[in-house]
């Protein structure tokens, strides 16, 4: 942290317009897809929404949302019980919001932050999900 307090560091963590989210949006836009952002009327406020297709995309950070098996999903050494509870609540909430969306007829795709590093693979995944 080099002199930066934990709270200062955490205050800098974005919820919207993160670098992985911007990478997904740029890719979609470059291939002609049009979408809405952060629709608060839908469960979980999905990052990217295709209303006519009834499809949503969540762009999750590997650390915060616990991407299983990912090297970026590390756990801080201090206050492990706090972090464990925090991460479990995040994962539980993600699962619940996905179930709510699916129950209302929406298809849900989760793109992990680490997946945005391989553009060609990500594009295939997005096209497969969107049906084009």
GROMACS elastic network, one bead per residue, 0.5 to 0.9 nm:
[ bonds ]
;  ai    aj funct       b0    kb
    1     4     6  0.53096   500
    1     5     6  0.71968   500
    1     6     6  0.77233   500
    1     9     6  0.78611   500
    2     5     6  0.85904   500
    4     7     6  0.83427   500
    4     8     6  0.63857   500
    4     9     6  0.64806   500
    5     8     6  0.52058   500
    5     9     6  0.62146   500
    5    10     6  0.86331   500
    6     9     6  0.50329   500
    6    10     6  0.60583   500
    6    11     6  0.85154   500
    7    10     6  0.50209   500
    7    11     6  0.59924   500
    7    12     6  0.87020   500
    8    11     6  0.51245   500
    8    12     6  0.66168   500
    9    12     6  0.54086   500
    9    13     6  0.71046   500
   10    13     6  0.53346   500
   10    14     6  0.88222   500
   11    14     6  0.79092   500
   13    18     6  0.86954   500
   14    17     6  0.71783   500
   14    18     6  0.61299   500
   15    18     6  0.69017   500
   16    21     6  0.77903   500
   16    38     6  0.79155   500
   16    47     6  0.75329   500
   17    20     6  0.81623   500
   17    21     6  0.58830   500
   17    22     6  0.59844   500
   17    47     6  0.86067   500
   18    21     6  0.51419   500
   18    22     6  0.61325   500
   18    23     6  0.86195   500
   18    59     6  0.87588   500
   18    61     6  0.88987   500
   19    22     6  0.50833   500
   19    23     6  0.61871   500
   19    24     6  0.87916   500
   19   113     6  0.84125   500
   20    23     6  0.50331   500
   20    24     6  0.63978   500
   20    25     6  0.86972   500
   20    59     6  0.69282   500
   20    60     6  0.81942   500
   20    61     6  0.78310   500
   20   111     6  0.87633   500
   20   112     6  0.79852   500
   20   113     6  0.52521   500
   20   114     6  0.79998   500
   20   115     6  0.84874   500
   20   116     6  0.59315   500
   20   117     6  0.84606   500
   21    24     6  0.52066   500
   21    25     6  0.61949   500
   21    26     6  0.86331   500
   21    47     6  0.75368   500
   21    48     6  0.86757   500
   21    58     6  0.85099   500
   21    59     6  0.56731   500
   21    60     6  0.82582   500
   21   111     6  0.87710   500
   21   113     6  0.78988   500
   21   116     6  0.84410   500
   22    26     6  0.60169   500
   22    27     6  0.85267   500
   23    26     6  0.52122   500
   23    27     6  0.62699   500
   23    28     6  0.87162   500
   23   116     6  0.64856   500
   23   117     6  0.87055   500
   23   119     6  0.87134   500
   24    27     6  0.51756   500
   24    28     6  0.62059   500
   24    29     6  0.86070   500
   24    59     6  0.80034   500
   24   111     6  0.83949   500
   24   116     6  0.68463   500
   24   119     6  0.88231   500
   24   122     6  0.81739   500
   24   123     6  0.86122   500
   24   126     6  0.88496   500
   25    28     6  0.51173   500
   25    29     6  0.60382   500
   25    30     6  0.84792   500
   25    35     6  0.88796   500
   25    48     6  0.79757   500
   26    29     6  0.51511   500
   26    30     6  0.60160   500
   26    31     6  0.86703   500
   27    30     6  0.51842   500
   27    31     6  0.64487   500
   27    32     6  0.89332   500
   27    33     6  0.87896   500
   27   119     6  0.79000   500
   27   122     6  0.87438   500
   27   123     6  0.71183   500
   28    31     6  0.53048   500
   28    32     6  0.64787   500
   28    33     6  0.52073   500
   28    34     6  0.74912   500
   28    35     6  0.87072   500
   28   123     6  0.79976   500
   28   126     6  0.80165   500
   29    32     6  0.51603   500
   29    33     6  0.52641   500
   29    34     6  0.65700   500
   29    35     6  0.86951   500
   30    33     6  0.75666   500
   33    50     6  0.89427   500
   34    50     6  0.74741   500
   35    48     6  0.63712   500
   35    49     6  0.55103   500
   35    50     6  0.51228   500
   35    51     6  0.76729   500
   36    39     6  0.70548   500
   36    47     6  0.82848   500
   36    48     6  0.58400   500
   36    50     6  0.65301   500
   36    51     6  0.78156   500
   37    45     6  0.86936   500
   37    46     6  0.74458   500
   37    47     6  0.55621   500
   37    49     6  0.61214   500
   38    41     6  0.89229   500
   38    42     6  0.86761   500
   38    44     6  0.89553   500
   38    45     6  0.52499   500
   38    46     6  0.53001   500
   38    48     6  0.62476   500
   38    49     6  0.73910   500
   39    42     6  0.59074   500
   39    43     6  0.87030   500
   39    44     6  0.87466   500
   39    45     6  0.52103   500
   39    46     6  0.62326   500
   39    47     6  0.74831   500
   39    48     6  0.79535   500
   39    49     6  0.71307   500
   40    43     6  0.73781   500
   40    44     6  0.76050   500
   40    46     6  0.77763   500
   41    44     6  0.87899   500
   41    45     6  0.69917   500
   42    45     6  0.54420   500
   42    46     6  0.70255   500
   42    97     6  0.89256   500
   42   101     6  0.74163   500
   43    46     6  0.73785   500
   43    96     6  0.88904   500
   43    97     6  0.54262   500
   43    98     6  0.77380   500
   43   100     6  0.65881   500
   43   101     6  0.62865   500
   44    47     6  0.88516   500
   44    58     6  0.88879   500
   44    93     6  0.81854   500
   44    94     6  0.73807   500
   44    96     6  0.87515   500
   44    97     6  0.53374   500
   44    98     6  0.77425   500
   44   100     6  0.89241   500
   44   101     6  0.85177   500
   45    48     6  0.88157   500
   45    58     6  0.87061   500
   45    97     6  0.89027   500
   46    49     6  0.65397   500
   46    56     6  0.62089   500
   46    57     6  0.61807   500
   46    58     6  0.54136   500
   46    59     6  0.83342   500
   47    56     6  0.75312   500
   47    57     6  0.60421   500
   47    58     6  0.51836   500
   47    59     6  0.64475   500
   48    55     6  0.85982   500
   48    56     6  0.56811   500
   48    57     6  0.50416   500
   48    58     6  0.66542   500
   48    59     6  0.82339   500
   49    53     6  0.88201   500
   49    54     6  0.77552   500
   49    55     6  0.61930   500
   49    57     6  0.64572   500
   49    58     6  0.89569   500
   50    53     6  0.54715   500
   50    54     6  0.58460   500
   50    55     6  0.51851   500
   50    56     6  0.60418   500
   50    57     6  0.85480   500
   50   130     6  0.89305   500
   51    55     6  0.65758   500
   51    56     6  0.80340   500
   52    55     6  0.79575   500
   53    56     6  0.87675   500
   53   106     6  0.84208   500
   53   107     6  0.86286   500
   53   130     6  0.78585   500
   54   105     6  0.70730   500
   54   107     6  0.63772   500
   54   108     6  0.88905   500
   55   105     6  0.88162   500
   55   106     6  0.54093   500
   55   108     6  0.59616   500
   55   109     6  0.78645   500
   55   129     6  0.84420   500
   55   130     6  0.75467   500
   56   101     6  0.87825   500
   56   106     6  0.70779   500
   56   107     6  0.62999   500
   56   108     6  0.51054   500
   56   109     6  0.63580   500
   56   110     6  0.86256   500
   57   107     6  0.85939   500
   57   108     6  0.59118   500
   57   110     6  0.57576   500
   57   111     6  0.70591   500
   58   108     6  0.76005   500
   58   109     6  0.63077   500
   58   111     6  0.61558   500
   58   112     6  0.83504   500
   59   109     6  0.85296   500
   59   110     6  0.59133   500
   59   112     6  0.58201   500
   59   113     6  0.67238   500
   60    63     6  0.85629   500
   60    64     6  0.75496   500
   60    65     6  0.61673   500
   60    66     6  0.88610   500
   60    67     6  0.83706   500
   60   110     6  0.68036   500
   60   111     6  0.61833   500
   60   113     6  0.59655   500
   61    64     6  0.55619   500
   61    65     6  0.59322   500
   61    66     6  0.78639   500
   61    67     6  0.78093   500
   61    72     6  0.86162   500
   61    73     6  0.85612   500
   61   111     6  0.87179   500
   61   112     6  0.59826   500
   61   114     6  0.79043   500
   62    65     6  0.55376   500
   62    66     6  0.53485   500
   62    68     6  0.81934   500
   62    70     6  0.69835   500
   62    71     6  0.84306   500
   62    72     6  0.57109   500
   62    73     6  0.52197   500
   62    74     6  0.87355   500
   62   112     6  0.60383   500
   62   113     6  0.58434   500
   62   114     6  0.69351   500
   63    66     6  0.53969   500
   63    67     6  0.69466   500
   63    70     6  0.86540   500
   63    71     6  0.88642   500
   63    72     6  0.56355   500
   63    74     6  0.63824   500
   63    75     6  0.79120   500
   63    87     6  0.87077   500
   63   113     6  0.89444   500
   64    67     6  0.82892   500
   64    73     6  0.73905   500
   64    86     6  0.86865   500
   64    87     6  0.65292   500
   64    90     6  0.72723   500
   64    91     6  0.86307   500
   65    73     6  0.79524   500
   65    87     6  0.66940   500
   65    88     6  0.87002   500
   65    90     6  0.60749   500
   65    91     6  0.58683   500
   65    94     6  0.79440   500
   65   112     6  0.88353   500
   66    69     6  0.85638   500
   66    70     6  0.80143   500
   66    72     6  0.85005   500
   66    73     6  0.53226   500
   66    74     6  0.82216   500
   66    87     6  0.68855   500
   66    88     6  0.86283   500
   66    90     6  0.84228   500
   66    91     6  0.71241   500
   67    70     6  0.55716   500
   67    71     6  0.86138   500
   67    72     6  0.78221   500
   67    73     6  0.59250   500
   67   112     6  0.71350   500
   67   113     6  0.89681   500
   68    71     6  0.88061   500
   68    73     6  0.73233   500
   69    72     6  0.87395   500
   69    73     6  0.75982   500
   70    73     6  0.55348   500
   70    74     6  0.81473   500
   70   114     6  0.80466   500
   71    74     6  0.64998   500
   72   113     6  0.89879   500
   72   114     6  0.78120   500
   75    78     6  0.87555   500
   75    80     6  0.74342   500
   75    83     6  0.71857   500
   75    84     6  0.80148   500
   76    79     6  0.74746   500
   76    80     6  0.66953   500
   76    83     6  0.73246   500
   77    80     6  0.62427   500
   78    81     6  0.87422   500
   78    82     6  0.88516   500
   78    83     6  0.85493   500
   79    82     6  0.54341   500
   79    83     6  0.64633   500
   79    84     6  0.86859   500
   80    83     6  0.50975   500
   80    84     6  0.58986   500
   80    85     6  0.85418   500
   81    84     6  0.50527   500
   81    85     6  0.62086   500
   81    86     6  0.85357   500
   82    85     6  0.53568   500
   82    86     6  0.61533   500
   82    87     6  0.86770   500
   83    87     6  0.59946   500
   83    88     6  0.84367   500
   84    87     6  0.52869   500
   84    88     6  0.61250   500
   84    89     6  0.86020   500
   85    88     6  0.51579   500
   85    89     6  0.61391   500
   85    90     6  0.86468   500
   86    89     6  0.52563   500
   86    90     6  0.63166   500
   86    91     6  0.88256   500
   87    90     6  0.50421   500
   87    91     6  0.62361   500
   87    92     6  0.85462   500
   88    91     6  0.51982   500
   88    92     6  0.60314   500
   88    93     6  0.85016   500
   89    92     6  0.50690   500
   89    93     6  0.60072   500
   89    94     6  0.85069   500
   90    93     6  0.51700   500
   90    94     6  0.61129   500
   90    95     6  0.86451   500
   91    94     6  0.50759   500
   91    95     6  0.62085   500
   91    96     6  0.86213   500
   92    95     6  0.52094   500
   92    96     6  0.61814   500
   92    97     6  0.86948   500
   93    96     6  0.50473   500
   93    97     6  0.60934   500
   93    98     6  0.85102   500
   94    97     6  0.53100   500
   94    98     6  0.61865   500
   94    99     6  0.86874   500
   95    98     6  0.51999   500
   95    99     6  0.62688   500
   95   100     6  0.87689   500
   96    99     6  0.51310   500
   96   100     6  0.62755   500
   96   101     6  0.87361   500
   97   100     6  0.50454   500
   97   101     6  0.62171   500
   97   102     6  0.86157   500
   98   101     6  0.51567   500
   98   102     6  0.61432   500
   98   103     6  0.85155   500
   98   106     6  0.88179   500
   98   107     6  0.87367   500
   98   108     6  0.67078   500
   99   102     6  0.51247   500
   99   103     6  0.59988   500
   99   104     6  0.86480   500
  100   103     6  0.51075   500
  100   104     6  0.64435   500
  100   105     6  0.89804   500
  100   106     6  0.87598   500
  101   104     6  0.51883   500
  101   105     6  0.65902   500
  101   106     6  0.52510   500
  101   107     6  0.73761   500
  101   108     6  0.74560   500
  102   105     6  0.50490   500
  102   107     6  0.59992   500
  102   108     6  0.71504   500
  103   106     6  0.72996   500
  107   129     6  0.85767   500
  108   129     6  0.87072   500
  109   126     6  0.84729   500
  109   129     6  0.72212   500
  111   114     6  0.84707   500
  111   115     6  0.66374   500
  111   116     6  0.77330   500
  111   122     6  0.82957   500
  111   125     6  0.89437   500
  111   126     6  0.88594   500
  112   115     6  0.53221   500
  112   116     6  0.71206   500
  113   116     6  0.56111   500
  113   117     6  0.78000   500
  114   117     6  0.58870   500
  114   118     6  0.82183   500
  115   118     6  0.59980   500
  115   119     6  0.79498   500
  115   121     6  0.80092   500
  115   122     6  0.64190   500
  116   119     6  0.61474   500
  116   121     6  0.87240   500
  116   122     6  0.63953   500
  117   122     6  0.82537   500
  118   121     6  0.56662   500
  118   122     6  0.61519   500
  118   123     6  0.86925   500
  119   122     6  0.50502   500
  119   123     6  0.60183   500
  119   124     6  0.86698   500
  120   123     6  0.51366   500
  120   124     6  0.63865   500
  120   125     6  0.87578   500
  121   124     6  0.52187   500
  121   125     6  0.63434   500
  121   126     6  0.87683   500
  122   125     6  0.50410   500
  122   126     6  0.61738   500
  122   127     6  0.86090   500
  123   126     6  0.50795   500
  123   127     6  0.60556   500
  123   128     6  0.84528   500
  124   127     6  0.51936   500
  124   128     6  0.60383   500
  124   129     6  0.85590   500
  125   128     6  0.52059   500
  125   129     6  0.62228   500
  125   130     6  0.86636   500
  126   129     6  0.51225   500
  126   130     6  0.60870   500
  126   131     6  0.84588   500
  126   132     6  0.87709   500
  127   130     6  0.50788   500
  127   131     6  0.58941   500
  127   132     6  0.51986   500
  128   131     6  0.51576   500
  128   132     6  0.63326   500
  129   132     6  0.79592   500
